[in-house]
Amino acid sequence: MKRDTNFGVSYLVCAAALCYPAAGSAQTSTSPSVPASATGSSGSQTPQTQSDTSIQEIVVTAQRRRENLQDVPITVQAFSAQSLQASGVTNAADLARVVPGMTMPTSAGYTLPHLRGVGITAIGPGIENSVALYVDGVYRGSSSSDAMALNNIASLEVEKGPQGTLFGRNATGGLIQVSTKDPKAGPLSGSADLGYANYQTTSGDLYLTGGSELIAGDLAVKASHQNQGWGVNVATGQDVNATDLDLSLRSKWLIRPTDSTKLTVIFDYADVKFSTSALQNYGNTANIYYPGGTPNLSKYDVDLDSQPKRHLQDGGVSVQLDQDLGFASFVDIVSYRRGTYRWNVDFDLGPNPYSINTPVQVDKQFTDELQLLSRNQSRLTWVVGLFYYYADNGYDPQIVNSSGPAVNPLKPITLVDNMTFQETNSVAAYGQGSLDLGFRTKLTVGARYTNEKRGLDGLQMAYLNGVVPITLANVDTSVTTHTPTWRVALDHDFTDTIHAYTTYNRGFKSGGYNVTAPALAPYSPEKLDAYEIGLKTQFFDRSVTLNTAGFYYNYSNIQVSRFINGSPQVYNGGAAELYGLDTDLTMRITERFSVTGGFELLHTEFTNFPNADFFNGCATPYPTVCSLSATGKQLPQAPNASVTVNVDYRIPLRAGELNLDVNSSSSSGYFFAPNNEDRQGPYTLVNGSAQWANEQYQFSVWAKNITNVIVPISVNQAPSATAVGYAAPRTFGVTVGVKF
């Protein structure tokens, strides 16, 4: 099998000489130059009375309780709000810039995170990501909401590997945990920022907080408007690849009626109008609609009769009760969310109205999680919990219009109307305990049992010549699964600064129905067995942190995506093995100069996939599709090598301080589909910022993708055409801010 290893080896040798690079900081990712202030949340730092170059302790909640990152037997990367801002990370999709081994493809506005080669590229109602997203303890089930702006963030964690015992049903690849700021008691205070960037982009942030010890609240508002697109739709003359509106609101309230009781109430809302990653014909090659191909276009231009438009409205409320029971802590988190996503795709990818898909997706979810956590004083620490998840996801409606070469003359369907919803009821019970065995050794055992019912109810109608109705699907069906998952870990402290561990985890991702094609049988759950051995170390009076983990995955019943008639579908694609090495390093060279870095080496291979979709290797020349074996092929979105590097330097001034930050992320490249027919080659992205700040004011200049590297953010193959959308070009701007 062809492997692209030269890039990975040569780059990593160079990187090792620098510091085992990794951007934005891996398992000690909070930049030492800007201490985190995430009190009561993950990724926070605890002050220590050590040397000026010692790295402060980072506290994470990867095991549902606050622990020192260096003591947790999981590969975790933790980031403060300040380090994310300095690295140019403003939304969830930007995390790939600072986490080695992570890719963030985006298709039709859906953000689809992959970790260590594990993820899904299918989109649509009820299709959940393999890397779960939690915001303030609440699971986000819809992948359309994963494109969230990082508004009012206190800290962020990325946990690699299946987290199915404590975090549930769809954390096969890993977990992203976001914690927002807590309001502060006292008189009204806050901050405000205004920014301007190229492409006539304006932005603003406002944060207000205040209250008493009994009740305190805050309000966070974040908004931006891009007046000029990265490209133009030559068919209409309108701009494309722009975010016309990105508005997010969040308000958190803390109520402390007694010393042992705390209520946290959070409201959030997002409204996003955008046309980024607008699709064009991949390589401007021939497709079924345009046998002669399409005119050459720049990467950000399109030639579509239907102007790309996407509009996401998403919001929710959550209530968390924290009760100190003396012998343990009780937590109850209840949430409700609702979102509507309207978008369109001109799937013929040309100026004629041959194939237009216009869905209105509606997502509703309700969750309730109960937790009982022991205190940390005894040899045995434990957590038990119950989790209920309800979701209703579907089209209201999905309309597909076809004409010309998109219509089969033997069955001239010109209109398809789909009103189908998938309902999910999932109940899980879980528990995990860690026992101190003595001799600085600890054993952790956990298990989870999930009972889940997925139902499909809907009607999909087609119309011959737009008039004569025929029924494609009229369904009212369901499927129930019962799935155990588990975790075993053994860790040992050789010294106060050398911690070793080995783990075995079973994770799973739920099966379900294809709402876009309701006549199809359901696809099955996927499962992943993960084995990991790791070493977490600190040297030179804790001024250097080096964490390394080797892992092996046995991945079965893998859910993969395909596009049929412009609509995404999921099917099961056999089995694969994955193995690799994660290394993260932070060096605080002086009190004001720090370098953080990380790399991941990864091998992925389908061990059994006899029925993969192929397009370029068929007996009939493309455009066509055939079923061939992908056994021996690499998994999509799985680079053999990835590296991140972050350099941060602070300069004290007579008035305030100047903070300089440069970070880069490099990838050896990856394939877009299991057939390995289309591939992204090696690339490096570089970002930088310079910020002056004193106690009240700040001014910063920043740039993303400084070298203007153009990278596809999605490539979707289909029997009729192959579509591509591109990530952002070089952007730069200025921001001014004030605290009050």
C-alpha positions, 0 to 999 in steps of 0.5 A: 500500500502506498504510504506518505511517510517521507513528510512525516519522518523528516518533519518530525525529526526537525520538530523533535529538535525544536521541542516535540512541537504541538500548537496551542498546547497539548496535555498542558495546553494552557499557555504558561504566559497567560494563566487560565481563569477557569475556576470551577471548570475544566482546563483551569490552572492551580497556582503553585509556589515554584520557580518562575519557569514552572508550569502551573498545574492544569485541572481537567474533568475528563473523569467527571471530577476535577483532577490534575491533568498529569494524573489522569490516565487519558490523553487530554489536551486542555486550553484556556480562553486566552491560549485559544484566542492567541492561537486564532481559535474562534470556533470549534472548527479551528481546533484542528489547528492546535490538536495534532491528529484532529481534522475538521472537515465541513460539509454543507455547514456541518462540522465533522470532527475526526480524532486519530482517524475516527469520525464520520463524514455523513450529514443529515438529521439524526446523524451524530458525530463520532467525536462528542461535543459537550458544552457546560455538561450538556451533550450536543447531538446535532452536528449542525450545531457543532460549528458553534462560535466559542463565545464566553469560553473559560476552557476547553478540553479534547479527550482522545480515544473512546470515552463511552463509559462516562460520556456515552453513546457517541464518543467513539473517537473522543470528546470535546468539552467546552466550559463557559465563564461563571458570573462573578458576584459584585458590582456590574463589570465586563468587557467589550471588543470591536474588530475589523478584518479583511473581506470587510468583516466587522465583529464585536463582543460584549460581556457583562456580569454582576450580582450577589453571593446569593444570585449572580448572572452574566450576558455574553454577546458575540457577533460578526458580519462579512460584507465581502465573500472570498469568491463570486457566483459567476452565474448570479454575480453575488458574493459567495463563501461569506458569513453574513451573520454570526450571532451568539448569545449566552446568559448564565445564572448562579444561585446559591440558596445554601452553602451546600446547594448551587443552581446553574441556569444557562440560556443560549441562542445562535443565528448564523447565515453563511455560504462558506465552503460553497461547492464547485465541481471538483477539479472542474472535470466532466460529470453527468450533467456537464460531459464537457466539464465546467469552465475553470474557476478560482477555488472560491468562485462557483457557477451555480444557478441557485445561490448557496444559502445556509441559515442555522438557528439553534438555542437551548436552556439547561439547569444544573443542580449541585448538592453536597450530601456530605458523603458524596456530591449529587449533580442533576443536569437537565437541558432542552435544545431546538434548532432549525437549519435551512440550506440548499445545494446545487448538486449539478454544480453548474449554471443550469437548474438540473438538480437542486436539493433544498432541505429544512432540518429540524432538531429537538433534544431533551437530556437529563443526567443524574450523577453521584460522585464520591469525595476524594479523601478515601482510597476508593473514589467512584461515580455512578450515573443515569443518562436519558436522551431524547431527540427528534430529528427530521426534514420539514420538508426536504425538496429535491427538484430535477430536470434535464440530464438529472431525470431518468426518461424511463421514470421521469421524476422531477420532484421529491418531497420528503417529510420524515423524522427519526426519534431517539429514546436512549437510557444509560446507566454507568459507574466507574471506580478507582481504587488505590492499591498502594505502592502508588498504583491505582486500578480503575474499572468502569462500565455503561449499559445503554438501551436505545430505541430509534424510530422512523416515521415519515412519507417520501413522495415523488412526482412524475413530470411534476404532476403524477404522485408516486410513493417512494416510502411510507414508514413507521418502524423502529429498532432497539439496541442494548449495548454494554461498554467498559473501561479498565485502567491501571496507573502508577506513579514512579515519582511525583513527576512520572506517571504511567498508565495502561488502559482498555476501552470499549466504545460504540456509536449508535446506529440509525436510519437514513432520513434522506432515504427512509426506504432503506434498512437501518445501519448498525452501531459501530464499535471500537476497542482501544488499547493505550499505554502512556507516560506523563512526565515533568522535568527541570523543576516542572518547567518541561512537560512531556506526555506520550501515548501509544495506542491500538484500535480495533474498529468494527462495523464502521459507519461511512457515508455516500451521496446518492442523488445529492442526498447523504446516506450512511452504511456500514463498512466493515472493519479496520485497525489503527495504531499510532503515537501521540506526543505532547510537550510544553517548555517554559524556557523563561518566565516570559518565553514558552514553546508548546508542541505535539505530534501524532504518527498514525497508521490506519487500514481497512482490514475488511471492506468488500463493498466500498463505493468506487468511482474512478476505478470502475470498468465504465469511465466516470461519472459512474459508481461500482462496488469494489473492495477497500480492504487495505486502504486507509481510513479517510481524514487520517493523516499519517503524521501531523504536527503543531507548534506554538511559540509565545513570548511576552515583553514587559513595557512601561505601560502594559505588556506585549504578547507575541504568538505564532503557531503552525499546524502541519499534516502529511495529507489524507484521503477523503473517502475509503476508496482512496481515490482523492487525496489532500497532499501535505500542507502547513498552516501558520497563524500569528498575533501580537497583543498589547494589553494593560489592566483596562485596555487591549489592542491586537493584530492577528492573521490566520493562514498567513501563507494563504494555503488553499485546502479543501474542507470537504470532497464529496464523491457521488455517481453524478458529480464530485463536489468540493468546498474550500477552507478559508484563505488568508485573513487578518485584522485588528481588535480593540478592547476595554475592561470595565 
